[in-house]
């Protein structure tokens, strides 16, 4: 009887250590959430710690947590390295814990980052989804057995009569859990370092191909519109003339055109209006000899992603706009002797 009681107490101690470790890790997820300024443009990279239906918590390289919101306008796609195929599209349900992602967007009124683009490689997704498949069932079993372990612990207290000893065990369990969390953090850092070494090797052996889909902004312009109108003003045409001139002087470039609307009127009407504004800009650039193959698919965001407060007249004027960016492909850049670079047309 004494030997059986000792064995039961041993397994209870092990279970308490495991559960305390899991609880400690959960309590420390997204403990340092960073607030984004409303309308602030941001680009962050990091690992998903916690994911819900329409949002997730991202931890960046500085250890800061960012709340990212996913909307119907968010583009989720593969950050591919093969230039000879299209990028694979993903859904918000595939944004799993442990996935390394790159997010671009604007800060919203709640201090979160409203995502416009979310990118990750296919390799990163396969690794993260495999880990998620194994971790989730284990968490479920721990939750199911929690009540039974609590009852067994109470029975052990009555049998041994050593309540103070059990309290000491619980304290030791928390210390062990903290040590386990530190070990896990070290493991994650090791994986990140390994991924960085692999990426560095890939860049060394095939740098131009691996970065052919990476672009940097060479120049940009914003043209504004009157209420309910998609007609270009003389000022807007002057800005687009300059953009067309700069684009035609570049090599390996594409032009990104995105339309927006203020909150005046019906939401569906504003989304259609923003598309018409983007189409008007594309038409004007094409008329000014910018090849259509250089213009990526234009998109209208409607009332989403405002630059300013829609409650004020000045803010609404700023939000009735089209943003035009000239993007230069890093992968097609050919270094010159003086350290500068150019890219093939």
Backbone torsions as a table, in degrees:
resi	resn	phi	psi	omega
1	UNK	NA	-41.8	-178.9
2	UNK	-65.9	-41.3	-179.7
3	UNK	-65.7	-40.4	179.1
4	UNK	-64.4	-40.1	179.1
5	UNK	-64.2	-41.4	179.0
6	UNK	-63.9	-40.4	179.1
7	UNK	-64.3	-42.0	179.2
8	UNK	-63.2	-42.5	179.9
9	UNK	-62.1	-38.4	179.6
10	UNK	-61.6	-48.4	-178.7
11	UNK	-67.9	-32.0	176.2
12	UNK	-64.6	-41.7	177.9
13	UNK	-60.9	-42.4	179.1
14	UNK	-62.0	-45.2	-179.0
15	UNK	-62.8	-41.2	179.4
16	UNK	-61.9	-40.9	178.1
17	UNK	-61.2	-45.4	-178.8
18	UNK	-63.2	-48.4	-177.5
19	UNK	-66.5	-40.0	178.7
20	UNK	-63.4	-38.1	177.6
21	UNK	-62.4	-43.9	179.7
22	UNK	-64.0	-42.6	-179.6
23	UNK	-64.3	-41.1	-179.5
24	UNK	-63.3	-43.0	179.4
25	UNK	-62.9	-41.4	-178.9
26	UNK	-65.2	-39.0	-178.7
27	UNK	-66.3	-24.7	-175.6
28	UNK	-96.0	2.3	177.3
29	UNK	-71.9	132.1	175.6
30	UNK	53.9	43.6	-178.4
31	UNK	-83.2	-14.5	-178.1
32	UNK	-123.6	59.4	-176.3
33	UNK	-69.9	126.8	-178.2
34	UNK	-90.7	133.4	179.8
35	UNK	-86.6	132.7	176.9
36	UNK	-97.1	141.6	176.6
37	UNK	-72.9	140.5	-179.1
38	UNK	-60.2	128.7	-179.9
39	UNK	82.2	-2.4	-178.6
40	UNK	-74.7	126.5	174.8
41	UNK	-77.1	137.3	-177.6
42	UNK	-147.9	150.3	173.7
43	UNK	-133.8	115.5	-176.7
44	UNK	-126.4	149.9	175.3
45	UNK	-128.6	146.9	179.2
46	UNK	170.2	-161.9	-174.7
47	UNK	-115.6	138.1	178.9
48	UNK	-73.6	122.8	179.3
49	UNK	-96.4	-35.7	-174.0
50	UNK	-149.1	130.9	-173.8
51	UNK	-128.2	131.4	173.0
52	UNK	-115.6	-172.6	-175.3
53	UNK	-63.4	-46.2	-173.9
54	UNK	-116.7	12.7	-179.1
55	UNK	-161.0	167.2	173.0
56	UNK	-155.6	159.0	178.2
57	UNK	-100.5	126.3	-178.1
58	UNK	-113.0	130.3	175.4
59	UNK	-104.0	121.3	-176.8
60	UNK	-87.7	-176.5	-175.6
61	UNK	-66.0	-16.9	178.0
62	UNK	-89.6	-1.3	-178.6
63	UNK	86.5	8.3	178.8
64	UNK	-91.2	143.7	-179.3
65	UNK	-100.1	136.5	-179.8
66	UNK	-122.9	128.3	175.7
67	UNK	-83.7	118.2	-177.7
68	UNK	-108.6	127.3	177.9
69	UNK	-100.8	136.2	179.8
70	UNK	-108.5	122.3	-179.3
71	UNK	-113.5	177.9	178.2
72	UNK	-65.6	-20.2	-180.0
73	UNK	-90.3	-4.6	-178.0
74	UNK	-72.0	131.2	176.9
75	UNK	-98.0	118.5	-179.5
76	UNK	-112.4	113.4	-175.0
77	UNK	-147.2	169.0	-177.7
78	UNK	-75.7	138.1	171.4
79	UNK	-92.6	87.3	-168.1
80	UNK	-89.1	159.7	177.2
81	UNK	-112.4	-9.3	-179.7
82	UNK	-92.5	114.0	-176.6
83	UNK	-76.6	-6.9	-172.9
84	UNK	-99.0	12.3	175.4
85	UNK	-143.7	161.6	179.8
86	UNK	-77.2	157.4	179.3
87	UNK	-74.5	136.7	179.0
88	UNK	-74.5	138.9	178.6
89	UNK	-94.6	146.4	179.6
90	UNK	-126.4	168.0	176.7
91	UNK	-110.3	167.4	-178.8
92	UNK	-64.9	-25.9	178.8
93	UNK	-66.2	-17.2	-178.4
94	UNK	-93.3	5.7	175.3
95	UNK	-86.3	81.0	-172.2
96	UNK	-94.1	163.3	176.6
97	UNK	-59.1	143.6	177.7
98	UNK	86.8	-3.9	-177.7
99	UNK	-81.8	129.0	175.5
100	UNK	-84.0	122.9	-175.0
101	UNK	-132.5	161.3	172.9
102	UNK	-118.7	124.4	-173.6
103	UNK	-123.1	133.5	172.7
104	UNK	-122.7	140.8	179.4
105	UNK	177.0	-159.8	-178.2
106	UNK	-127.3	146.7	174.1
107	UNK	-68.6	142.3	179.1
108	UNK	-107.8	-176.1	-175.4
109	UNK	-66.9	-20.2	180.0
110	UNK	-90.2	2.2	-179.0
111	UNK	84.9	5.5	178.0
112	UNK	-92.7	169.0	177.2
113	UNK	-100.3	110.1	177.7
114	UNK	-78.4	110.4	-171.2
115	UNK	-74.9	133.5	170.8
116	UNK	-99.9	-43.9	178.2
117	UNK	-130.3	136.1	173.6
118	UNK	-128.3	124.2	-177.8
119	UNK	-127.2	147.3	172.0
120	UNK	-160.8	157.5	-178.5
121	UNK	-82.4	159.3	179.9
122	UNK	-64.4	-35.8	178.6
123	UNK	-63.2	-44.3	178.9
124	UNK	-61.1	-39.2	179.9
125	UNK	-67.6	-41.3	-179.5
126	UNK	-62.9	-41.4	179.5
127	UNK	-65.0	-47.3	-177.1
128	UNK	-65.4	-41.6	-178.6
129	UNK	-68.4	-32.7	177.1
130	UNK	-66.2	-43.0	178.3
131	UNK	-64.2	-43.0	-179.7
132	UNK	-60.8	-39.1	-179.2
133	UNK	-62.1	-32.8	-177.9
134	UNK	-87.9	-32.4	-175.3
135	UNK	-77.0	-41.4	-174.5
136	UNK	-58.6	-46.8	178.1
137	UNK	-61.3	-35.1	179.3
138	UNK	-65.3	-41.8	178.0
139	UNK	-62.4	-38.8	178.9
140	UNK	-63.3	-41.7	179.7
141	UNK	-66.8	-36.5	178.3
142	UNK	-64.2	-40.5	179.2
143	UNK	-65.1	-40.6	-178.3
144	UNK	-65.4	-37.0	-175.1
145	UNK	-90.0	-3.1	-175.2
146	UNK	-60.1	-44.3	-179.4
147	UNK	-63.3	-41.2	-179.5
148	UNK	-66.1	-37.0	178.9
149	UNK	-66.4	-39.0	179.2
150	UNK	-62.1	-41.7	178.8
151	UNK	-66.5	-40.6	179.4
152	UNK	-64.8	-37.2	177.7
153	UNK	-63.5	-40.8	178.7
154	UNK	-64.4	-40.0	177.2
155	UNK	-62.3	-40.2	-179.6
156	UNK	-65.1	-35.6	178.2
157	UNK	-63.6	-43.2	179.6
158	UNK	-66.7	-37.4	-178.4
159	UNK	-70.2	-42.9	-175.5
160	UNK	-87.3	-26.8	-178.3
161	UNK	67.1	25.9	-175.2
162	UNK	-121.9	66.8	-177.4
163	UNK	-63.0	-40.1	-179.5
164	UNK	-64.3	-34.5	179.0
165	UNK	-67.1	-40.2	178.7
166	UNK	-64.3	-39.7	177.0
167	UNK	-60.3	-39.2	178.2
168	UNK	-65.2	-37.7	178.3
169	UNK	-62.7	-42.3	179.9
170	UNK	-61.7	-40.6	177.9
171	UNK	-63.8	-41.7	178.2
172	UNK	-64.8	-35.1	179.7
173	UNK	-62.9	-42.0	178.9
174	UNK	-63.5	-39.1	177.4
175	UNK	-64.1	-41.5	177.6
176	UNK	-64.7	-36.6	179.3
177	UNK	-64.7	-40.8	178.1
178	UNK	-63.0	-41.9	177.4
179	UNK	-63.3	-38.3	178.5
180	UNK	-64.5	-39.8	178.3
181	UNK	-63.6	-41.0	178.6
182	UNK	-64.3	-38.3	177.1
183	UNK	-64.2	-41.3	179.2
184	UNK	-64.2	-41.5	178.0
185	UNK	-61.2	-40.1	178.1
186	UNK	-64.1	-38.8	178.8
187	UNK	-63.7	-43.5	179.0
188	UNK	-62.4	-41.4	178.0
189	UNK	-62.6	-37.3	178.1
190	UNK	-64.4	-41.4	178.1
191	UNK	-64.0	-42.6	178.6
192	UNK	-61.0	-40.9	178.8
193	UNK	-65.1	-39.3	178.4
194	UNK	-63.9	-43.1	178.2
195	UNK	-62.0	-39.1	179.1
196	UNK	-64.2	-39.7	178.7
197	UNK	-64.8	-39.8	178.6
198	UNK	-63.9	-43.3	-179.8
199	UNK	-63.2	-41.0	178.9
200	UNK	-62.2	-41.3	178.8
201	UNK	-64.0	-42.9	178.9
202	UNK	-60.8	-41.7	-179.8
203	UNK	-63.9	-38.8	-178.1
204	UNK	-65.9	-41.5	-174.5
205	UNK	-85.0	-28.9	-176.0
206	UNK	-150.0	54.9	-170.2
207	UNK	-62.9	-44.1	-174.7
208	UNK	-67.4	-39.9	-179.4
209	UNK	-70.7	-40.9	-176.5
210	UNK	-67.6	-23.6	-177.4
211	UNK	-111.2	15.0	-176.4
212	UNK	-63.9	-25.9	179.3
213	UNK	-95.6	7.7	176.6
214	UNK	-94.7	128.1	-177.9
215	UNK	-124.2	152.0	172.7
216	UNK	-123.3	147.4	-177.3
217	UNK	-76.1	119.1	177.1
218	UNK	-83.9	-45.0	177.1
219	UNK	-160.9	162.6	179.6
220	UNK	-150.4	161.9	178.7
221	UNK	-148.2	152.9	177.1
222	UNK	-123.9	124.7	176.2
223	UNK	-113.5	140.5	-175.2
224	UNK	-110.5	161.2	-175.2
225	UNK	-131.5	162.2	174.4
226	UNK	-80.5	167.0	-178.1
227	UNK	-58.9	127.2	175.6
228	UNK	69.3	10.8	-174.5
229	UNK	-115.1	148.2	173.0
230	UNK	-118.6	16.6	-179.5
231	UNK	-84.6	137.9	180.0
232	UNK	-82.3	131.2	175.9
233	UNK	-80.9	169.1	177.8
234	UNK	-62.6	-36.9	177.9
235	UNK	-65.0	-41.7	178.7
236	UNK	-63.5	-41.3	179.9
237	UNK	-64.2	-36.6	178.3
238	UNK	-63.2	-41.7	178.0
239	UNK	-64.5	-41.8	-179.2
240	UNK	-68.5	-33.0	174.9
241	UNK	-59.5	-43.1	179.8
242	UNK	-66.6	-41.2	178.1
243	UNK	-61.8	-45.0	179.5
244	UNK	-61.2	-41.3	179.5
245	UNK	-63.2	-44.1	179.5
246	UNK	-66.5	-40.0	-178.6
247	UNK	-63.2	-44.9	-177.3
248	UNK	-66.8	-16.6	178.2
249	UNK	-88.6	-4.6	-176.6
250	UNK	-97.9	166.4	172.7
251	UNK	-123.8	145.6	178.1
252	UNK	61.6	43.1	-175.1
253	UNK	-114.0	161.0	166.1
254	UNK	-135.6	158.3	179.4
255	UNK	-114.8	125.4	178.9
256	UNK	-102.7	127.2	-178.5
257	UNK	-124.3	121.6	178.8
258	UNK	-130.6	132.0	-178.2
259	UNK	-104.0	152.6	-177.8
260	UNK	-142.4	163.7	177.9
261	UNK	-139.5	158.9	174.2
262	UNK	-81.4	179.4	-177.0
263	UNK	-85.1	9.6	176.7
264	UNK	-69.4	129.0	173.2
265	UNK	86.5	-168.8	-175.3
266	UNK	-74.4	143.3	-177.0
267	UNK	-62.7	-45.1	-180.0
268	UNK	-63.2	-41.0	177.8
269	UNK	-61.9	-42.1	-178.3
270	UNK	-66.3	-35.8	178.2
271	UNK	-65.8	-44.0	177.8
272	UNK	-64.4	-39.5	178.8
273	UNK	-62.5	-41.1	179.9
274	UNK	-64.2	-35.0	176.7
275	UNK	-67.3	-42.0	178.9
276	UNK	-62.5	-37.8	177.7
277	UNK	-64.8	-42.9	177.5
278	UNK	-63.3	-41.2	179.1
279	UNK	-64.1	-37.4	179.1
280	UNK	-63.4	-39.2	178.5
281	UNK	-67.5	-42.9	178.8
282	UNK	-60.6	-43.4	179.2
283	UNK	-60.0	-43.0	-178.3
284	UNK	-67.0	-41.7	178.9
285	UNK	-64.6	-40.5	178.3
286	UNK	-63.3	-39.7	177.6
287	UNK	-64.4	-22.5	179.4
288	UNK	-100.2	30.0	169.3
289	UNK	73.9	13.3	172.8
290	UNK	-80.0	116.5	-176.3
291	UNK	-60.1	138.8	179.9
292	UNK	-61.6	-29.8	179.2
293	UNK	-66.9	-15.9	177.9
294	UNK	-89.5	-8.0	-177.6
295	UNK	-102.9	116.2	178.9
296	UNK	-69.7	160.5	-175.5
297	UNK	-52.4	117.2	-179.7
298	UNK	-68.2	153.9	-177.3
299	UNK	-141.8	142.4	176.5
300	UNK	-109.6	120.4	-178.1
301	UNK	-90.1	-4.6	-178.5
302	UNK	64.0	-130.6	-178.7
303	UNK	-83.2	-8.3	-177.0
304	UNK	-68.8	156.6	176.0
305	UNK	54.7	53.9	178.4
306	UNK	-68.3	148.1	175.4
307	UNK	-82.6	-30.0	-174.4
308	UNK	-139.2	177.6	-176.2
309	UNK	-72.0	121.8	179.0
310	UNK	-72.7	-6.4	180.0
311	UNK	-81.2	-12.0	-180.0
312	UNK	-114.1	154.8	-179.9
313	UNK	-64.5	-44.6	-179.9
314	UNK	-62.6	-38.5	178.8
315	UNK	-64.8	-42.6	179.2
316	UNK	-64.6	-35.9	177.7
317	UNK	-62.8	-40.0	178.4
318	UNK	-68.0	-32.9	-176.2
319	UNK	-77.3	-19.4	176.2
320	UNK	-82.7	87.7	-166.8
321	UNK	-150.8	167.5	166.1
322	UNK	-131.5	129.5	177.4
323	UNK	-98.4	130.3	-179.6
324	UNK	-121.9	125.4	-179.1
325	UNK	-126.5	137.2	170.3
326	UNK	-96.2	118.0	-177.4
327	UNK	-109.8	132.2	-179.6
328	UNK	-107.3	129.5	179.8
329	UNK	-71.2	123.7	176.9
330	UNK	-71.1	-34.6	-175.4
331	UNK	-68.1	-26.3	-179.6
332	UNK	-92.4	-0.7	-178.4
333	UNK	-68.9	134.8	178.0
334	UNK	-114.3	111.0	-177.5
335	UNK	-59.7	138.7	172.9
336	UNK	-96.1	174.9	-176.7
337	UNK	-67.4	-26.4	-177.8
338	UNK	-89.6	7.4	177.8
339	UNK	94.9	-12.1	177.0
340	UNK	-83.0	-179.5	-177.4
341	UNK	-147.0	156.6	172.9
342	UNK	-137.1	170.2	-179.3
343	UNK	-136.0	151.7	-179.9
344	UNK	-70.8	146.7	178.6
345	UNK	-70.3	NA	NA
